[in-house]
Amino acid sequence: MDEGISRLPERQLLEHRDFIGLDYPALYMCKPKRGVKRDESKETYKLPHRLIEKKRRDRINECIAQLKDLLPEHLKLTTLGHLEKAVVLELTLKHLKALTALTEQQHQKIIALQNGKR
């Protein structure tokens, strides 16, 4: 178990400063225990849940930003102004499908050439 959590006295309400410096997976260890009053458990659960959700949203946004950077310029120019997350995902799918089709065509050509030589 993470040292940061083991140092806390049992059934103490956790505050934001208790989570500073903790690893992301350690936040899953902070779910309220059975037998804790409902008000205490609700407050204890809220902060880790918010932090976990924020980390999840940050990871999603970072991945979408990376996908946007990987898109060819001609696809980015098909939209006007700011690329929304949904548009980035749609353009990425369109590009991947085009690449897959191109790869399949090249593979078929290679097979045809190999069969022609035999």
Secondary structure as UniProt FT lines:
FT   HELIX           3..6
FT   TURN            10..11
FT   HELIX           16..19
FT   TURN            20..21
FT   HELIX           24..30
FT   TURN            34..35
FT   HELIX           38..70
FT   HELIX           73..76
FT   TURN            77..78
FT   HELIX           85..117
//
